[in-house]
Amino acid sequence: MLSVIAVGGAVGASARYEAGQLWPTDSSAFPWTTLGVNAVGCLIIGVFLVAVTEVWSAHPLLRPFFGTGVLGGFTTFSTYCADIERLVAQERAGTALAYLAVTVVAAMAAVTIGVAAARRALVGRRQ
């Protein structure tokens, strides 16, 4: 089980690294890339969990591989915390507070949208 999670985590972390390379964020800028990665990851987890818990029977290792590993490695809430700390250290506490709140709201909205969209799209396809 741990090996499956580790392999998934490596895949997810690699994808996050590539996102940072495609959309680099300067250390003095608002961390849009981290915000986007976390929101996208939450959207995907909403779709994924509906698919594997409400629609299809999944292999027992799929959830740990993809949900915990890939998406856990892709989303980066540790970087989110480091970004907040960096913004505060740069004396941008207002921006840090806004980023803190916007990320939580965006993540919750994304997972809710993912769940609702998956339920709407996959209804009647249960196997």
C-alpha positions in Angstrom: 0.0 0.0 0.0 2.8 2.5 0.9 4.6 1.7 -2.3 1.5 2.5 -4.3 1.0 5.8 -2.5 4.7 6.7 -2.9 4.6 6.0 -6.7 1.4 8.1 -7.0 3.0 10.8 -4.9 6.0 10.9 -7.2 3.6 11.3 -10.2 1.6 14.0 -8.5 4.7 15.9 -7.3 6.2 15.8 -10.8 3.0 17.2 -12.2 3.0 20.0 -9.7 6.7 20.8 -10.5 5.8 21.0 -14.2 2.9 23.4 -13.4 5.4 25.6 -11.6 7.7 25.5 -14.6 4.9 26.4 -17.0 3.5 29.1 -14.8 6.4 30.4 -12.6 5.5 32.8 -9.8 8.1 35.3 -8.7 8.7 35.3 -4.9 7.4 38.8 -4.6 4.2 38.0 -6.5 0.8 36.6 -5.4 1.1 32.8 -5.5 -1.4 32.2 -8.4 0.2 28.9 -9.5 -0.1 27.3 -6.0 -3.7 28.6 -5.7 -4.5 27.2 -9.2 -2.8 23.8 -8.5 -4.7 23.4 -5.3 -8.0 24.3 -6.8 -7.6 22.0 -9.8 -6.5 19.2 -7.4 -9.6 19.7 -5.3 -11.9 19.7 -8.4 -10.3 16.4 -9.6 -10.7 14.8 -6.2 -14.4 15.7 -6.2 -14.9 14.0 -9.6 -12.6 11.0 -8.7 -14.3 10.2 -5.4 -17.8 10.3 -6.9 -16.6 8.0 -9.7 -15.0 5.4 -7.4 -17.5 5.5 -4.5 -20.9 6.1 -6.2 -20.5 4.9 -9.8 -17.8 2.3 -10.5 -16.2 -0.4 -8.5 -12.5 0.4 -8.4 -9.5 -1.7 -7.7 -8.6 -1.5 -4.0 -5.3 0.2 -4.8 -6.8 2.9 -7.1 -7.9 5.2 -4.3 -4.6 5.1 -2.4 -2.6 5.5 -5.7 -4.6 8.3 -7.2 -6.4 10.0 -4.4 -3.8 9.9 -1.7 -0.7 9.6 -3.9 -1.2 11.5 -7.1 -3.5 14.2 -5.8 -1.8 14.4 -2.5 1.5 15.0 -4.3 -0.1 17.4 -6.8 -1.8 19.6 -4.3 0.6 21.5 -2.2 -0.9 22.8 1.0 2.6 22.9 2.6 3.7 25.4 -0.1 0.4 27.3 0.6 1.6 27.7 4.2 5.1 28.6 3.2 3.6 31.2 0.8 1.6 32.7 3.6 4.7 32.9 5.8 6.7 34.5 3.0 4.0 37.1 2.4 3.9 38.0 6.1 7.7 38.2 6.2 7.5 40.6 3.3 5.2 42.7 5.4 2.2 41.9 3.2 -0.1 40.6 5.9 -3.2 41.7 4.1 -2.2 39.8 1.0 -1.3 36.8 3.1 -4.7 36.9 4.8 -6.5 37.2 1.5 -4.5 34.3 0.0 -5.3 32.2 3.1 -9.0 32.8 2.7 -9.2 32.7 -1.1 -7.4 29.3 -1.2 -9.8 27.7 1.3 -12.9 29.1 -0.5 -11.5 28.1 -3.9 -10.6 24.6 -2.7 -14.0 24.0 -1.1 -15.8 25.4 -4.2 -13.8 23.3 -6.5 -14.4 20.0 -4.7 -18.1 20.9 -4.5 -18.3 21.7 -8.2 -16.3 18.5 -9.0 -18.8 16.4 -7.0 -21.8 18.0 -8.5 -20.5 17.8 -12.0 -19.5 14.2 -11.6 -22.9 13.2 -10.2 -24.7 15.0 -13.0 -22.4 13.5 -15.8 -22.2 10.0 -14.4 -25.8 9.4 -13.2 -27.1 6.2 -14.6 -23.7 4.8 -15.4 -23.3 2.7 -12.3 -21.5 -0.6 -12.9 
